[in-house]
Amino acid sequence: QSCGTDEDLFLQICNGFKDKYINNRKILFIQTLQLQLSAFNREVAKNKGYYAYPPTGLQWLVKSLETTDLDVSILDLNYEFLRRIIEDDTFSPNDWLSIVDEWLDKIQPSVVGVSCIGVSTNLLDDNHPLTGVLRHVKKKNSCIVIAGGPIATNEYKDCLNHDLCHFVAANESENKTKYLLRSLYGYLSDEKSISGIYFVNGNGIAKTKGSSDVVQLEGNIVSTYSSIPIEKYNSVGSLNPFSRMAGQDKHFSGIQLNRGCRANCKFCGVTAFMGRGVRQFPVNDLIEEIHY
C-alpha cells in the first residue's frame, strides 16, 4: 500500500541508515547491463553488436553533486562486461556480478545508486540486470542502496516490497538524489523537502512530500567524462545502428539537447517521466560539450 508521510519520518529513517551504513563520503553509481543475459551471444559481443550507451543519466547525477564534498564514482557495468567478454575468452557471462564485487571492494562505498535502461523483462526475475545488481548489493548489507531511472520509477512498489533497495528516487532525480544524500549525511540546512523519494515505513510504502521537482537545464557534463573511458566505448559496442554505419572505428558519445516531448502518446513514458512540455539546454553549454 502507499501512503504519504511527513518529513520527520523520512529524516528519522535517514538518520537510522546513517548510523548503520555511513562510514565515508564515497558514492558509487552503477549503470547495469543493456542486454538480456538469457539471450546473450559471445560472438555478437565480439563483433561489437551490442549497445554500449554511455551512462549520461549518471553523469548528470555526478554533475549535480559537484558542489558537495562527496566522492562519486561511476561503474558502467555494461561497458566493463562487454570489454571483458571481448578481451578475455575465459571470462564467463555468468560471472557478471563479480565486476560489481570488484568495484565494491575497491571503493568501499557507503551509498550505491543503481539505474537501468532498455531491458524489458520481468523485474522480479533474477536475470533482470536491474534486479540482479540491486539484490546482489542489498544482500551484502554494507551500504545504502538507491534505485533510479525509468524502470525503477515504474516498478517502485516491487523494488521496495521485495527488498531490492532502501529508496527509489523517481523520475528525473538530480535534485532528489542530492536531497536524499544530504539527508543521509545529515547536513541539511534550511532546504525544502522534495517530493518523489519512495521508501518503506511500518505501514507500507511512503513518499516524501514537498515541492514538485523540475530540473532546471543548465551547464553540461564535460567535467564528468573523467569518470568514464568514453574514448573506448566504440571498442566494445555501438551507440545505435547509425554509429555502426559510420564505422566501428569512430568514437561516439551522446549529447542531450533537451528533455521532454511535445506529444503525449499513450504508449510512451517520456511525458510521465519528465513532465509535460520540452525543456532545452542553453545553446552555449551544448556547443562547449560538442566541441569537447
C-alpha positions in Angstrom: 0.0 0.0 0.0 1.1 3.6 -0.5 0.6 6.5 1.9 2.0 9.9 2.4 4.5 10.8 5.2 5.8 13.8 6.9 9.4 14.9 6.7 10.1 13.9 10.3 9.6 10.2 9.4 11.8 10.4 6.3 14.6 12.1 8.3 14.2 9.6 11.1 14.7 6.7 8.7 17.7 8.5 7.1 19.3 9.0 10.5 18.9 5.3 11.2 20.6 4.4 8.0 23.3 7.0 8.6 24.2 5.4 11.9 24.3 1.9 10.3 25.9 2.4 6.9 27.6 5.8 6.5 31.3 5.2 7.1 32.8 7.5 4.5 31.8 10.0 1.8 32.1 7.6 -1.1 29.2 7.1 -3.5 29.1 4.5 -6.3 26.6 4.9 -9.2 26.1 1.8 -11.3 24.6 1.6 -14.8 23.6 -2.1 -15.3 23.7 -4.2 -18.4 21.8 -3.1 -21.6 21.2 -6.7 -22.7 19.4 -9.8 -21.6 21.7 -12.4 -20.3 19.3 -15.2 -21.2 19.8 -14.3 -24.9 23.5 -13.3 -24.7 25.7 -14.4 -27.6 29.5 -14.1 -27.2 30.1 -13.9 -31.0 27.7 -11.0 -31.2 29.6 -9.2 -28.4 33.0 -9.9 -30.1 31.6 -8.3 -33.3 30.6 -5.3 -31.2 26.9 -6.0 -32.0 25.6 -4.9 -28.5 24.8 -1.4 -27.5 27.3 0.4 -25.3 25.3 3.6 -24.5 27.3 5.9 -22.2 25.8 6.5 -18.7 24.6 10.0 -19.5 22.0 10.0 -16.7 24.5 9.0 -14.1 26.9 11.7 -15.4 24.2 14.3 -14.8 23.9 12.9 -11.2 27.7 13.3 -10.7 27.4 16.9 -12.1 24.6 17.7 -9.7 26.8 16.6 -6.8 29.9 18.6 -7.8 29.1 21.3 -5.2 29.2 18.7 -2.4 32.2 17.1 -0.7 31.1 13.6 -1.7 33.5 11.3 -3.6 31.4 10.0 -6.5 32.4 7.2 -8.9 30.6 5.6 -11.9 30.6 1.9 -12.8 29.3 1.3 -16.3 28.7 -2.4 -15.8 27.6 -2.8 -19.4 30.9 -1.4 -20.7 33.0 -3.4 -18.3 31.1 -6.6 -19.1 31.5 -6.2 -22.8 35.1 -5.3 -22.5 35.9 -8.4 -20.5 33.9 -10.7 -22.8 35.9 -9.3 -25.8 39.3 -9.3 -24.2 39.2 -12.4 -22.1 37.9 -15.7 -23.5 38.0 -17.3 -20.0 35.6 -14.7 -18.6 32.1 -16.3 -18.2 29.0 -14.2 -18.7 27.6 -15.9 -15.6 30.3 -14.1 -13.6 29.0 -10.6 -14.5 28.3 -9.7 -10.9 31.9 -10.4 -10.0 32.7 -7.0 -11.6 30.3 -5.3 -9.1 32.1 -7.1 -6.3 35.5 -5.8 -7.5 34.3 -2.2 -7.5 32.6 -2.6 -4.1 35.8 -4.0 -2.7 37.9 -1.2 -4.3 35.7 1.8 -3.4 34.0 0.6 -0.2 31.1 3.0 -0.8 28.6 4.0 1.8 25.9 4.5 -0.8 25.2 2.7 -4.1 22.8 4.0 -6.7 21.7 1.7 -9.5 19.9 2.5 -12.8 19.0 0.6 -15.9 17.8 1.4 -19.4 16.2 -0.5 -22.1 15.7 -4.1 -20.7 12.0 -5.2 -20.8 11.8 -8.4 -18.8 10.1 -9.3 -15.6 11.7 -7.1 -12.9 11.4 -9.9 -10.3 13.4 -12.3 -12.5 16.9 -12.6 -11.0 18.3 -12.4 -14.6 16.9 -8.9 -15.0 20.0 -6.6 -14.9 18.5 -4.1 -12.5 17.2 -6.8 -10.1 20.4 -8.8 -10.3 22.5 -5.8 -9.2 20.1 -4.4 -6.6 19.6 -7.8 -4.9 23.3 -8.6 -5.0 24.3 -5.3 -3.4 21.4 -5.2 -0.9 22.2 -8.7 0.4 25.7 -7.6 1.4 24.1 -5.3 3.9 27.1 -3.0 3.8 25.7 0.2 2.2 22.6 2.1 1.4 21.0 1.2 -1.9 19.1 3.6 -4.1 17.3 2.6 -7.3 16.5 5.2 -10.0 15.7 5.6 -13.7 12.6 4.8 -15.7 12.3 1.1 -14.7 12.7 1.7 -11.0 10.2 4.6 -11.3 7.6 2.4 -12.9 8.3 -0.5 -10.6 9.0 1.3 -7.3 6.5 -0.9 -5.4 8.2 -4.2 -6.4 11.6 -2.7 -5.8 10.7 -1.8 -2.2 8.2 -4.6 -1.4 10.7 -7.2 -2.5 13.6 -5.6 -0.5 15.7 -4.8 -3.5 16.7 -1.3 -2.2 16.2 1.2 0.6 15.0 4.1 -1.6 13.6 4.8 -5.0 14.4 8.2 -6.5 11.6 8.5 -9.0 11.6 10.3 -12.4 14.4 12.8 -13.1 16.5 12.5 -9.9 19.3 15.0 -9.8 17.6 17.2 -7.2 16.1 14.2 -5.4 19.4 12.3 -5.2 21.2 15.4 -3.9 18.4 16.0 -1.3 18.4 12.3 -0.3 22.2 12.2 0.1 22.2 15.4 2.1 19.5 13.9 4.3 21.5 10.7 4.8 24.8 12.5 5.6 22.9 14.8 8.0 23.9 18.2 6.6 20.6 19.7 5.6 20.3 23.4 6.3 17.0 25.2 5.5 16.4 23.2 2.3 12.8 22.5 1.4 11.9 18.8 1.1 11.4 17.4 -2.4 8.6 15.0 -3.3 9.2 11.7 -5.2 11.5 9.7 -3.0 9.9 6.4 -2.1 10.8 4.2 0.9 9.3 1.7 3.3 7.9 2.6 6.6 5.9 0.5 9.1 2.7 0.9 7.2 3.9 0.1 3.7 5.4 2.4 1.1 5.7 6.1 1.8 6.8 9.0 -0.3 8.4 12.3 0.6 6.2 15.3 0.4 7.4 18.7 -0.6 7.9 20.8 -3.6 7.5 19.3 -7.1 10.8 18.6 -8.8 11.5 20.1 -12.2 15.2 20.0 -13.1 16.5 23.3 -14.5 18.6 22.6 -17.5 21.9 24.4 -17.4 25.5 23.6 -17.8 26.9 20.4 -19.4 28.7 17.2 -18.3 32.2 17.9 -19.7 33.7 17.6 -16.3 32.2 14.2 -15.7 33.9 12.4 -18.6 36.9 11.8 -16.4 34.6 9.2 -14.7 34.3 7.0 -17.8 36.5 5.9 -20.6 34.4 7.5 -23.3 37.1 7.2 -25.9 37.0 3.4 -25.7 33.2 2.8 -25.9 33.4 2.1 -29.7 35.8 -0.8 -29.0 33.1 -2.8 -27.1 29.8 -1.9 -28.9 27.8 0.6 -30.7 25.7 3.6 -29.8 23.0 2.6 -32.3 22.8 1.2 -35.9 23.9 4.6 -37.3 27.2 4.5 -35.3 27.9 1.1 -36.8 27.2 2.5 -40.3 29.6 5.4 -39.7 32.3 2.8 -38.9 33.2 0.9 -35.8 36.5 2.8 -35.5 34.6 6.0 -35.0 34.3 7.3 -31.4 30.9 8.3 -30.2 29.0 9.8 -27.3 25.6 11.1 -26.5 24.6 14.8 -26.4 21.4 15.6 -24.6 19.8 18.6 -26.3 16.5 18.7 -24.4 14.2 16.8 -22.1 10.6 16.1 -22.6 8.4 15.8 -25.6 5.8 18.0 -27.3 3.5 15.0 -27.8 1.6 12.9 -25.3 1.5 9.4 -26.9 -0.3 6.8 -24.8 2.4 4.2 -25.5 5.3 6.4 -24.4 6.6 7.0 -20.9 8.6 10.2 -21.6 5.8 12.6 -20.5 5.1 10.6 -17.4 8.8 10.5 -16.5 9.8 14.1 -17.4 6.5 16.0 -17.2 4.7 17.9 -20.0 6.4 20.1 -22.4 10.0 20.4 -23.6 12.9 22.0 -21.8 16.1 22.9 -23.7 19.7 23.2 -22.6 21.4 26.6 -23.2 23.0 26.6 -26.7 26.4 27.8 -25.5 26.6 24.9 -22.9 25.7 22.4 -25.7 28.3 23.9 -28.1 31.0 23.6 -25.4 30.2 19.9 -24.8 30.0 19.1 -28.6 33.5 20.8 -29.1 34.8 18.7 -26.1 
